[in-house]
């Protein structure tokens, strides 16, 4: 099954013994920035500057999963060990691959693609030049 909204294209492949999820995200990849903090008098509040973008993308991923027939009650989709393959099409090659990857892994956890990023046992990641930017993610059961 395949679905496409304006940002996220999703395909789910399942059989009796395995499941695979393919997601294509249009637009430049987002890198996970360092945590920031605000201080008022004697208190510090830590926050994630990319938190809003992560929640928005997670919502779009969940919506695309529902469109291809994955009921929200069946999320997290993966709870057993998985392999994640990610290709980032970047406009600027100076972006750190590890920060790009951290944003995607955390966003997929928020979207309940997997129960926790601790179930990710294997990662393959690469970045390449692109005019418009994209992110292709494959999540495969091991």
C-alpha positions as CSV (number, residue, x, y, z in Angstrom):
1,X,0.0,0.0,0.0
2,X,1.2,3.5,-0.8
3,X,0.0,7.0,0.2
4,X,1.3,10.5,-0.5
5,X,0.4,13.8,1.1
6,X,2.2,17.0,0.3
7,X,5.3,16.1,2.4
8,X,5.4,12.4,3.3
9,X,5.0,9.4,1.0
10,X,4.6,6.1,2.8
11,X,4.6,2.4,1.7
12,X,4.1,-0.5,4.0
13,X,5.0,-4.1,3.0
14,X,4.0,-7.0,5.3
15,X,3.9,-10.7,5.0
16,X,3.6,-13.5,7.6
17,X,7.1,-13.2,9.0
18,X,8.3,-9.6,8.4
19,X,7.3,-6.0,7.8
20,X,8.9,-3.1,6.1
21,X,8.2,0.6,6.1
22,X,9.4,3.0,3.4
23,X,8.9,6.7,4.0
24,X,10.0,9.5,1.6
25,X,10.0,13.0,3.2
26,X,10.1,15.9,0.8
27,X,12.1,19.0,1.6
28,X,15.5,19.7,3.2
29,X,16.4,17.4,6.1
30,X,16.3,18.9,9.6
31,X,19.3,18.4,11.9
32,X,18.9,17.9,15.7
33,X,20.3,21.0,17.3
34,X,21.8,21.1,20.8
35,X,19.4,21.5,23.7
36,X,19.0,25.1,24.9
37,X,18.0,26.5,28.2
38,X,16.4,29.6,29.6
39,X,17.1,30.9,33.1
40,X,14.9,32.9,35.3
41,X,16.2,33.7,38.7
42,X,17.4,30.4,40.2
43,X,15.6,28.0,37.7
44,X,16.7,26.6,34.4
45,X,14.4,25.2,31.8
46,X,15.9,23.0,29.1
47,X,14.1,22.7,25.8
48,X,14.6,21.2,22.3
49,X,14.7,23.9,19.6
50,X,13.6,21.3,17.0
51,X,10.7,19.9,19.1
52,X,7.9,21.7,17.2
53,X,9.3,20.5,13.8
54,X,9.6,16.9,15.2
55,X,6.0,16.8,16.4
56,X,4.7,18.3,13.1
57,X,6.6,15.7,11.1
58,X,5.5,12.9,13.4
59,X,1.9,13.9,13.0
60,X,2.3,13.7,9.2
61,X,3.9,10.3,9.4
62,X,1.1,9.0,11.6
63,X,-1.5,10.4,9.2
64,X,0.2,8.7,6.2
65,X,0.4,5.4,8.1
66,X,-3.3,5.6,8.8
67,X,-4.0,6.4,5.1
68,X,-2.2,3.1,4.1
69,X,-4.3,1.1,6.5
70,X,-2.3,1.0,9.7
71,X,-4.9,1.6,12.5
72,X,-3.7,4.0,15.2
73,X,-4.3,1.3,17.7
74,X,-1.6,-0.8,16.1
75,X,1.1,1.7,16.8
76,X,4.0,1.3,17.6
77,X,4.3,-0.5,14.3
78,X,7.6,-2.1,15.3
79,X,8.4,-3.4,18.8
80,X,11.1,-6.0,17.8
81,X,14.6,-5.3,16.6
82,X,14.8,-3.3,13.4
83,X,17.3,-2.0,10.9
84,X,17.0,1.6,9.7
85,X,18.4,2.7,6.4
86,X,18.4,6.5,5.7
87,X,19.4,8.6,2.8
88,X,19.5,12.3,3.2
89,X,19.5,14.6,0.1
90,X,21.1,17.7,1.5
91,X,21.4,21.2,0.0
92,X,24.5,21.9,2.2
93,X,27.1,19.1,2.6
94,X,28.3,20.8,5.9
95,X,25.4,19.3,7.9
96,X,26.5,16.6,10.3
97,X,25.1,13.2,9.5
98,X,24.8,12.2,13.1
99,X,22.6,15.2,13.9
100,X,20.4,14.5,10.8
101,X,20.0,10.9,11.9
102,X,19.2,11.8,15.5
103,X,16.3,14.0,14.4
104,X,14.8,11.2,12.3
105,X,15.3,8.5,15.0
106,X,13.6,10.7,17.6
107,X,10.8,11.8,15.3
108,X,10.0,8.1,14.4
109,X,9.8,7.3,18.1
110,X,7.4,10.3,18.6
111,X,5.3,9.0,15.7
112,X,5.3,5.5,17.3
113,X,6.9,3.9,14.2
114,X,8.8,1.9,16.8
115,X,8.3,1.7,20.6
116,X,11.7,3.2,21.5
117,X,14.8,3.9,19.5
118,X,16.5,1.2,21.6
119,X,14.9,-1.4,19.2
120,X,17.1,0.0,16.4
121,X,19.9,-2.6,16.2
122,X,21.4,-1.6,12.9
123,X,21.7,1.7,11.0
124,X,22.9,2.5,7.5
125,X,23.0,6.3,6.7
126,X,24.4,8.4,3.9
127,X,24.0,11.9,2.6
128,X,24.2,13.2,-0.9
129,X,23.8,16.5,-2.7
130,X,20.3,17.5,-3.8
131,X,18.8,20.7,-5.2
132,X,15.6,20.5,-3.1
133,X,16.4,18.2,-0.3
134,X,14.7,14.9,0.7
135,X,14.9,12.1,3.3
136,X,14.3,8.5,2.4
137,X,13.8,6.1,5.4
138,X,13.5,2.3,5.3
139,X,12.6,0.5,8.6
140,X,13.0,-3.3,8.3
141,X,12.5,-6.0,10.8
142,X,15.6,-8.0,11.6
